[in-house]
């Protein structure tokens, strides 16, 4: 059981949560190695995103969330 982020109600026993990413940030992945002079060098090897905040919702809460985000997107 879990508490829905939108409706603030407790879920039914055995109900699966819908996880929604609320906030994320860009992440730069690097690696460190020593060059031929023996100095420590750091180089970028990739870019991506990492999750900052993820919440759990019931089906009812998820439906409310998607309808409100669609209304805000159309304005």
C-alpha positions, 0 to 999 in steps of 0.5 A, spaced: 500 500 500 502 507 498 499 514 498 497 517 492 501 523 490 495 527 487 489 524 491 493 523 498 488 517 499 491 510 501 491 505 495 487 499 495 491 492 498 495 489 492 494 495 487 500 497 483 503 504 483 504 508 477 511 511 478 511 518 474 518 522 474 516 529 476 523 532 476 530 530 472 536 534 471 542 533 466 548 529 467 555 528 464 558 522 465 566 522 466 572 517 467 579 519 470 585 516 467 593 518 467 596 521 461 603 519 458 606 525 463 602 521 469 597 527 470 590 525 472 586 527 466 578 527 466 574 526 460 567 526 458 564 519 456 557 521 455 551 525 457 544 523 460 538 524 465 538 522 472 531 522 476 531 527 481 524 526 484 519 520 482 512 519 485 507 514 486 500 515 483 494 511 483 490 510 477 485 515 479 491 520 481 494 519 474 488 520 470 487 527 474 495 529 473 495 527 465 488 531 464 491 537 468 498 537 464 494 536 458 490 542 459 496 547 461 499 545 455 494 547 451 494 554 454 
